[in-house]
Amino acid sequence: MSDGLNAKLPGPLLRRLKSMGQLLPPTLMIGKQGLSPEFMRSLDAELEGRELVKIKFTAFKAEKKELVKKLALDSSSHLVMRVGNVAVLYRQNSDAAKRRISG
């Protein structure tokens, strides 16, 4: 599951993020439109506000491994985990006062 996208996250933080990610409901879904500009803007807004985002694939299930890598790279986030048709991404808020997850 380590695609190199979470290599920069320290072990304790990664374990905590995985635990938190399992409890999250999916906040975004990838459907027929795929990785549209609107989806990428929504992802950026969710990462900015929540830091930890769960994404569910309702389409493109065969390409999800490649799409998750692209999502992480394009959004400057880390892949926390990918299980089945769900992926969890993390990006620390650049504003320390707005951070929800310390690490």
C-alpha positions, 0 to 999 in steps of 0.5 A: 500500500505504500506507493511512496506518496506517504513516505514523508509522513512519520509512522505515528502520524500515519497510524493516527491518520489511518485510524481517523480515516477509517471513521470518516464518512466519504466527503467526496465521490469520483463519478462519471465526471472523473477528475474534473476541474470542479472536483479538483477545486472541491478536493482542494477546499476540503483538504484546506478545511479538514486536512483529512479527506475520504474519497469514494470511487463510484466510477473509474474503479479499475483505474483507481490506483493510478487516479489516487496517485494523480490526486495526491500529486496534483493536490500536494497531499499524502496518500494515507490509505487506499482500501477497496473503492475508498482512498484517504488523503491528508494535507496539513494546513499551511496556517498553523492556527487553522490546523485540525490535526497536529503532527 
